[in-house]
Structures are given as C-alpha cells and as structure tokens.
Amino acid sequence: MNGILICRVSSDEQRKEGNSLEAQRMDGEAYLKRLDYNIDKIFTFSESAKGDNPFFKASTERKEFLKAINYAIKNRSDFIAFEKVDRASRNLADVDLLMKLVYQHNIEIHFFRDNQIYTKESKPINWFMLLMNVVNAIYTIMNLSCEVGKGFKAKISQGNFPYSTPYGYEKYKNINGKYNIRPKFPEFQDIERLFKKASEGKSLELISREMEQEGATRKSNKSWLEKIVRDKADKNNPNCSIRYTGHIYNKQNYEIIKLNYEPVISLEEWRKIQKKFRD
C-alpha cells in the first residue's frame, strides 16, 4: 500500500501549544510503519480550514490541502493519513471531499490519533460518527465566535481597544480593572513623526529614508509604513490605520466607532492624508 501523510496546523499558535508538524509526522510515520504501509510523500503546512461560513469552505480556498489531495489522486494513492479528523475537515464541504476520495478514487482515509479508518467497506454508522464530529466542531466554532462577539461589544461599549495592541502603544489595566492601550515611548513619537511627514505629502520611500536617518526605533520599510499610514480596511484586517485616530471600524458594516485612548492624529487630519494617497 502506497500513499501520503498530511500534517497540518491552523496557525503558529498551535505549533507553540505542542500540536507541532514534527510531532504529527513522527506519530504518522510510526503508525504507517506498523501497518507496513509505504509513504510516497509527506505534506506539512500551516493553513486554516475555517471560512466565513462555518458549514462550508470551498476546497479551492485551501491551497496546500488541495495540492496534497491532487497529488494523491494523480498518483493513485492507496491511502491518505491524518493525525485527527480536525486536521482534515472542519466543515461539511470537506466531508463531501473525503467521501469522494473513498468512493470515487478508492483511497483509504486514516485518522491515526482518532483510531478511525474510512474505506468503501465502512458502515453507515462510521460515516455518521464522522459527520457528528464535524458538526460538533462547527458548533464549537460558532459558539466561540458568538462569545468573542460579546467580548468585543463589551470592550467597545467601555471605550476600550478590542484588538491586538498597535505599534506605538502598550496594554495596561485601568482603574476599573479593564485593559486598554496607552502611548508607549519612544515608539509613539515615531508614529507621530510618520503621520506628520505623510501630512506634508512626502512619499513612503522618502519617509522611510528620513525615519532611518533620524534613528527610528524600528526599521521603517515601505511595506510597514504603508500598513501604518494607509487605510486598507477590509473584513480580514479591521485593525488598520484608522486606529491611530482613536477610532476603529465595526467589522460588520465599517461604521466608525470612537474609543477612549490617546490618538496619534485627529480623524480630520487622517482623512486628509488618505485623500492625498488616493490623489
């Protein structure tokens, strides 16, 4: 029997928490050796299986995952091995894909940590249990999203910054025992100078050179400056440059919300800078 081993983590945080690619690889190799299965290729990557819709995420959005699956199909692999169900599937679209691999391409699916194997001979109850595992994962994702949403609303209702701390600020606990952000020096002064130069109409290349000559606290290359100064708000990047005005975007409708921390620049001046970039 010849096939592939797929080792996946969703994020760098999972690596740090012990769910490492190396551990998955070692355990997978030991499992397949006991079965006397030959590994043609090992795929290791970091890629999320979650989408905006927790029930479905098209496989085409999972580029590394799809690359491994296509390799197995093209090379007529006998099996694909994963550590656990959630390393392969976190939504119903992927369950459909796994069933097609089994029934259309005659590929065995192994989840060695869960002690589960899916083949054409698998009983309906086995597939039912797989679906229940995935539905449970979907419920967990949706519930977590709901709880995070509650925490977000609570923070902004108190005027506190709800995202990760922007460069130039530091997190602190206020007199009410709630976390907010405040200027961190000298980084905050660097951001002030950066916006002042942008308001003067200077290009990002010129600002980068000047900041370096003036001894900025970090290397100010063009791509980093652009993230700080230019407004590129979208649903995946709500923590954009407007945060330096003491405001944030509501991720759902991009409503501007004023918060309670010291801004680098006024909202009016910030808007003038954005107009200069557009012009």
Residue pairs with C-beta under 8 A, 6 or more apart in sequence:
1 35
1 36
1 37
1 38
1 78
1 79
1 108
2 37
2 38
2 39
2 40
2 77
2 78
2 79
3 37
3 38
3 39
3 40
3 72
3 77
3 78
3 79
3 80
3 81
3 107
3 108
4 39
4 40
4 41
4 42
4 43
4 68
4 71
4 72
4 77
4 79
4 80
4 81
5 25
5 28
5 29
5 32
5 39
5 41
5 42
5 43
5 80
5 81
6 42
6 43
6 65
6 68
6 80
6 81
6 82
6 87
6 88
7 21
7 24
7 25
7 28
7 42
7 43
7 44
7 45
7 83
7 87
8 21
8 24
8 44
8 45
8 46
8 47
8 49
8 64
8 65
8 82
8 87
8 88
9 15
9 19
9 20
9 21
9 46
10 46
10 47
10 48
10 49
10 50
11 46
11 48
12 46
14 20
14 46
15 21
15 46
21 44
21 45
21 46
24 44
24 83
24 87
25 42
25 44
27 83
27 112
27 113
28 42
28 81
28 82
28 83
28 112
29 39
29 42
31 81
31 110
31 112
32 38
32 39
32 81
32 110
32 112
37 78
37 79
37 81
40 75
40 77
41 71
43 64
43 67
43 68
43 71
45 64
45 65
47 62
47 63
47 64
47 65
49 57
49 62
49 65
49 86
49 89
49 90
49 91
49 94
50 57
50 90
50 91
50 141
51 57
51 58
51 61
51 91
52 235
53 91
54 90
54 91
54 138
54 141
54 142
54 145
55 91
55 92
55 93
55 138
56 91
56 92
56 93
57 90
57 91
57 93
57 94
58 93
59 65
59 66
59 69
59 93
59 94
59 97
60 66
68 80
69 80
69 97
69 101
71 77
72 80
72 101
72 105
72 107
73 101
73 105
73 107
76 105
77 107
78 106
78 107
78 108
79 107
79 108
79 109
79 110
80 101
80 107
80 108
80 109
80 110
81 110
81 111
81 112
82 88
82 109
82 110
82 111
82 112
83 111
83 112
83 113
84 111
84 113
84 114
85 111
85 114
85 116
85 130
85 133
85 134
85 137
86 133
86 137
87 111
88 94
88 98
88 109
88 111
89 95
89 97
89 98
89 134
90 134
90 137
90 138
90 141
91 134
91 138
92 131
92 134
92 138
94 134
95 130
95 131
95 134
98 109
98 118
98 130
99 127
101 107
101 109
102 108
102 109
102 118
102 119
102 120
102 122
103 120
106 120
108 117
108 118
108 119
109 117
109 118
109 119
110 116
110 117
110 118
111 117
116 126
116 129
116 130
118 126
118 127
118 130
151 162
152 162
155 161
155 162
155 178
156 162
156 248
156 257
156 259
158 176
158 178
158 260
159 180
159 258
159 259
159 260
159 261
160 174
160 178
160 179
160 180
160 259
160 260
160 261
161 169
161 180
161 181
161 243
161 248
161 259
161 261
162 248
163 238
163 239
163 243
163 248
164 239
165 171
165 181
166 181
166 239
166 243
166 244
167 187
167 191
167 218
167 228
168 183
168 184
168 187
168 188
168 190
168 191
168 244
168 264
169 181
169 182
169 183
169 184
169 187
169 188
169 261
170 181
170 182
170 183
170 184
171 179
171 180
171 181
172 179
172 180
172 181
172 182
173 179
174 180
180 260
180 261
181 261
182 261
182 262
183 262
186 217
187 217
187 218
188 264
190 211
190 216
190 217
190 218
190 220
191 228
191 244
191 264
192 264
192 265
193 211
193 214
193 216
194 207
194 211
194 220
194 225
194 228
194 229
195 229
195 244
195 264
195 265
195 269
195 270
195 273
197 206
197 207
197 210
197 211
198 207
198 229
198 273
198 276
199 265
199 269
199 272
199 273
199 276
201 276
202 210
204 222
204 225
204 226
204 229
205 222
207 220
207 225
208 220
208 221
208 222
208 225
211 220
211 225
212 219
212 220
218 224
226 232
227 240
227 241
228 241
228 244
229 241
229 273
229 277
230 241
230 274
230 277
231 240
231 241
231 242
231 270
231 274
232 240
232 241
233 240
233 242
233 249
233 254
235 251
238 248
238 249
238 251
239 248
240 249
241 270
242 248
242 249
242 256
242 267
242 270
244 263
244 264
244 265
244 270
245 263
245 264
245 265
245 266
245 267
245 270
246 258
246 259
246 260
246 261
246 262
246 263
246 267
247 256
247 257
247 258
247 259
247 263
247 267
248 256
248 257
248 259
249 255
249 256
249 257
250 256
250 257
256 267
265 273
